[in-house]
Amino acid sequence: MPTELITPTSSTPRHTSLRGWWAVSAMTLALFAIVTTEILPIGLLTPIGAEFGVADGAAGLMMTMPGLLAAVAAPTVTLATARVDRRLMLCALVLLLAVANFLTAAAPAYWLVLAARVLVGITIGGFWSIGVGLAARLVGPASAGRATAVVFAAVPLGSVLGVPAGTFLGDLAGWRTTFAAMGLLSTGALALLLVTLPALPPAAVVTRPSVLRALLRTTGTRYALLMTFLIVMAHFATYTYVTPFLRQITGTDPARITGYLLIYGAAGVAGNFIGGALVTRAPRLAFGTAAATIAAATALLPALGRTDAGALALLIAWGLGYGAVPVCSQTWFARAAPQAPEAATVLFTASFQATLAAGALTGGAVVDHTSLRAVMWCGAVVAGLVVAVTAAAPQDELPGTAEGRRFRARAL
């Protein structure tokens, strides 16, 4: 059966460039709230675990649950709502995020916190899969590249501003106040989306199971999946427990940890733009360099991270390396399927989030059964494997190549 195409109807309004950029800004704010909510437990792991009487490894489930649900939600939500207006879906998902944050802030038991994290996972999977590819429709093809970069900036900004600010607020007023604040921010993002987003009926290849299966058969996609699995596993198995490491091994006080996470996030922003500039010209070099940087930082942290100066220097290097990972991974997926960008984003989101969950869970098991130093060494080994896989990968296929034509034939 042919892949179905849906084209915008004549009633689709044409919005001015200014309003389009306001819509891009609203999406960026929403993604900032989503990313911050997802990784916020990294900065609040210890106080949340202490209040509910759970160990650091068990508290790491707050990172695992959203990742697992996002991996399932990415294809499920996208396929189930393929013909629903994208504006309606994005707003509904941000509303769900606000509910999850308020529920966490009021949770009387740890199981209810985990239930709220399930809602966060659904939001992550659905919003990323549906929303990331909409930038060109909001501002036009000429400005699509800049708009996409602005939207992707929400990822490192969640680390630069969101997690440090949330950790700082948690130190001052308690972790519940932080999640209540995130609920208010999510509500504000929802209001801005309702005001600025135009109607967005599906306007490209409808994401169907046949499209996803065809995409999975391409060489570029398979390498993207393998490299994403390894690098995200290495990062989140270690970074999820960086706050306990800094407190217990480095001996850093909570106030300074907030500052260190802020500096790490700033390095991540720089890495995002450096990686984005390099990946278009040399994808393998960009991905391999990011992986090698993460491997070096995590391998050296148990030895050099016993002092504040050493830990901070390695966190900066780590931030530079990981900041480039999302844009490198998404670019590789997108080049594997230029005819179906939403399908490519579904696979990127699902693989990224599934591995995020697996990484946090694996790291928790290592921490509970060995030590915080051991989890850093394990992460370094896995990140090192990415360098080898990247070197062995073929040149990623560009639009119009034989690989792209084979994908199109398989999707039909």
Solvent accessible surface area in square Angstrom, and as a share of the most:
residue,aa,sasa,rsa
1,M,169,0.75
2,P,98,0.62
3,T,11,0.06
4,E,47,0.21
5,L,110,0.55
6,I,37,0.19
7,T,100,0.58
8,P,67,0.42
9,T,80,0.47
10,S,123,0.79
11,S,94,0.60
12,T,35,0.21
13,P,62,0.39
14,R,235,0.86
15,H,57,0.25
16,T,93,0.54
17,S,70,0.45
18,L,127,0.63
19,R,95,0.35
20,G,3,0.03
21,W,63,0.22
22,W,136,0.48
23,A,0,0.00
24,V,0,0.00
25,S,52,0.33
26,A,0,0.00
27,M,1,0.00
28,T,19,0.11
29,L,55,0.27
30,A,0,0.00
31,L,0,0.00
32,F,33,0.14
33,A,0,0.00
34,I,0,0.00
35,V,10,0.05
36,T,1,0.00
37,T,1,0.00
38,E,8,0.04
39,I,14,0.07
40,L,0,0.00
41,P,0,0.00
42,I,0,0.00
43,G,1,0.01
44,L,1,0.00
45,L,0,0.00
46,T,41,0.24
47,P,43,0.27
48,I,0,0.00
49,G,3,0.03
50,A,78,0.61
51,E,92,0.41
52,F,41,0.17
53,G,68,0.66
54,V,40,0.23
55,A,63,0.49
56,D,36,0.19
57,G,11,0.10
58,A,38,0.29
59,A,0,0.00
60,G,2,0.02
61,L,54,0.27
62,M,1,0.00
63,M,0,0.00
64,T,3,0.02
65,M,46,0.20
66,P,0,0.00
67,G,0,0.00
68,L,81,0.40
69,L,45,0.23
70,A,0,0.00
71,A,17,0.13
72,V,93,0.54
73,A,6,0.05
74,A,0,0.00
75,P,33,0.21
76,T,76,0.44
77,V,24,0.14
78,T,0,0.00
79,L,56,0.28
80,A,82,0.64
81,T,21,0.12
82,A,13,0.10
83,R,141,0.52
84,V,50,0.29
85,D,43,0.22
86,R,4,0.01
87,R,68,0.25
88,L,110,0.55
89,M,25,0.11
90,L,0,0.00
91,C,10,0.06
92,A,50,0.38
93,L,9,0.04
94,V,0,0.00
95,L,95,0.47
96,L,49,0.24
97,L,0,0.00
98,A,5,0.04
99,V,74,0.43
100,A,0,0.00
101,N,1,0.01
102,F,83,0.35
103,L,57,0.28
104,T,2,0.01
105,A,16,0.12
106,A,75,0.58
107,A,0,0.00
108,P,109,0.68
109,A,31,0.24
110,Y,30,0.11
111,W,171,0.60
112,L,34,0.17
113,V,0,0.00
114,L,31,0.15
115,A,38,0.30
116,A,0,0.00
117,R,1,0.00
118,V,39,0.22
119,L,45,0.22
120,V,1,0.01
121,G,0,0.00
122,I,53,0.27
123,T,0,0.00
124,I,0,0.00
125,G,0,0.00
126,G,0,0.00
127,F,0,0.00
128,W,16,0.06
129,S,1,0.01
130,I,2,0.01
131,G,0,0.00
132,V,6,0.03
133,G,46,0.44
134,L,10,0.05
135,A,2,0.02
136,A,39,0.30
137,R,83,0.30
138,L,11,0.05
139,V,20,0.12
140,G,22,0.22
141,P,123,0.78
142,A,108,0.84
143,S,17,0.11
144,A,22,0.17
145,G,57,0.54
146,R,156,0.57
147,A,0,0.00
148,T,47,0.27
149,A,43,0.34
150,V,60,0.34
151,V,1,0.01
152,F,10,0.04
153,A,13,0.10
154,A,0,0.00
155,V,29,0.17
156,P,10,0.06
157,L,54,0.27
158,G,0,0.00
159,S,16,0.10
160,V,16,0.09
161,L,94,0.47
162,G,6,0.06
163,V,3,0.02
164,P,4,0.03
165,A,60,0.47
166,G,7,0.07
167,T,3,0.02
168,F,108,0.45
169,L,57,0.28
170,G,10,0.10
171,D,66,0.34
172,L,125,0.62
173,A,58,0.45
174,G,30,0.29
175,W,11,0.04
176,R,70,0.26
177,T,55,0.32
178,T,2,0.01
179,F,2,0.01
180,A,35,0.27
181,A,39,0.30
182,M,16,0.07
183,G,0,0.00
184,L,123,0.61
185,L,53,0.27
186,S,0,0.00
187,T,63,0.37
188,G,37,0.35
189,A,0,0.00
190,L,25,0.13
191,A,52,0.41
192,L,51,0.25
193,L,0,0.00
194,L,86,0.43
195,V,104,0.60
196,T,9,0.05
197,L,3,0.02
198,P,15,0.09
199,A,43,0.34
200,L,4,0.02
201,P,27,0.17
202,P,16,0.10
203,A,31,0.24
204,A,51,0.39
205,V,18,0.10
206,V,10,0.06
207,T,3,0.02
208,R,61,0.22
209,P,70,0.44
210,S,30,0.19
211,V,1,0.00
212,L,18,0.09
213,R,129,0.47
214,A,0,0.00
215,L,0,0.00
216,L,71,0.35
217,R,111,0.41
218,T,0,0.00
219,T,53,0.31
220,G,3,0.03
221,T,0,0.00
222,R,140,0.51
223,Y,57,0.22
224,A,0,0.00
225,L,46,0.23
226,L,80,0.40
227,M,0,0.00
228,T,0,0.00
229,F,89,0.37
230,L,21,0.10
231,I,0,0.00
232,V,0,0.00
233,M,26,0.12
234,A,1,0.01
235,H,2,0.01
236,F,8,0.03
237,A,8,0.06
238,T,0,0.00
239,Y,8,0.03
240,T,0,0.00
241,Y,0,0.00
242,V,0,0.00
243,T,1,0.01
244,P,1,0.00
245,F,0,0.00
246,L,0,0.00
247,R,69,0.25
248,Q,116,0.51
249,I,39,0.20
250,T,16,0.09
251,G,50,0.48
252,T,5,0.03
253,D,60,0.31
254,P,56,0.35
255,A,74,0.58
256,R,107,0.39
257,I,1,0.01
258,T,14,0.08
259,G,29,0.28
260,Y,21,0.08
261,L,1,0.01
262,L,77,0.38
263,I,68,0.35
264,Y,7,0.03
265,G,0,0.00
266,A,52,0.41
267,A,10,0.08
268,G,6,0.06
269,V,35,0.20
270,A,42,0.33
271,G,2,0.02
272,N,9,0.05
273,F,106,0.44
274,I,106,0.54
275,G,2,0.02
276,G,22,0.21
277,A,54,0.42
278,L,44,0.22
279,V,2,0.01
280,T,79,0.46
281,R,180,0.66
282,A,30,0.23
283,P,11,0.07
284,R,76,0.28
285,L,107,0.53
286,A,4,0.03
287,F,0,0.00
288,G,13,0.12
289,T,68,0.40
290,A,4,0.03
291,A,0,0.00
292,A,44,0.34
293,T,37,0.21
294,I,0,0.00
295,A,15,0.12
296,A,51,0.40
297,A,1,0.01
298,T,0,0.00
299,A,41,0.32
300,L,81,0.40
301,L,0,0.00
302,P,4,0.03
303,A,52,0.40
304,L,94,0.47
305,G,0,0.00
306,R,144,0.53
307,T,80,0.47
308,D,39,0.20
309,A,79,0.61
310,G,16,0.15
311,A,0,0.00
312,L,44,0.22
313,A,60,0.46
314,L,17,0.08
315,L,0,0.00
316,I,64,0.33
317,A,32,0.25
318,W,0,0.00
319,G,0,0.00
320,L,72,0.36
321,G,3,0.03
322,Y,24,0.09
323,G,7,0.07
324,A,9,0.07
325,V,0,0.00
326,P,7,0.05
327,V,25,0.14
328,C,0,0.00
329,S,0,0.00
330,Q,22,0.10
331,T,24,0.14
332,W,3,0.01
333,F,0,0.00
334,A,36,0.28
335,R,46,0.17
336,A,2,0.02
337,A,0,0.00
338,P,45,0.28
339,Q,55,0.24
340,A,3,0.03
341,P,64,0.40
342,E,37,0.17
343,A,1,0.01
344,A,1,0.00
345,T,3,0.02
346,V,1,0.00
347,L,18,0.09
348,F,12,0.05
349,T,3,0.01
350,A,18,0.14
351,S,16,0.10
352,F,19,0.08
353,Q,9,0.04
354,A,38,0.30
355,T,5,0.03
356,L,3,0.01
357,A,1,0.00
358,A,32,0.25
359,G,0,0.00
360,A,1,0.00
361,L,96,0.48
362,T,63,0.36
363,G,0,0.00
364,G,4,0.04
365,A,51,0.39
366,V,30,0.17
367,V,21,0.12
368,D,79,0.41
369,H,156,0.69
370,T,90,0.53
371,S,47,0.30
372,L,13,0.07
373,R,87,0.32
374,A,20,0.16
375,V,2,0.01
376,M,0,0.00
377,W,126,0.44
378,C,65,0.39
379,G,1,0.01
380,A,11,0.08
381,V,102,0.59
382,V,35,0.20
383,A,0,0.00
384,G,31,0.30
385,L,92,0.46
386,V,0,0.00
387,V,55,0.32
388,A,63,0.49
389,V,29,0.17
390,T,3,0.02
391,A,76,0.59
392,A,73,0.57
393,A,1,0.01
394,P,57,0.36
395,Q,116,0.52
396,D,13,0.07
397,E,34,0.15
398,L,85,0.42
399,P,85,0.53
400,G,52,0.50
401,T,49,0.29
402,A,47,0.37
403,E,8,0.04
404,G,3,0.02
405,R,148,0.54
406,R,111,0.40
407,F,2,0.01
408,R,80,0.29
409,A,67,0.52
410,R,87,0.32
411,A,3,0.02
412,L,103,0.51
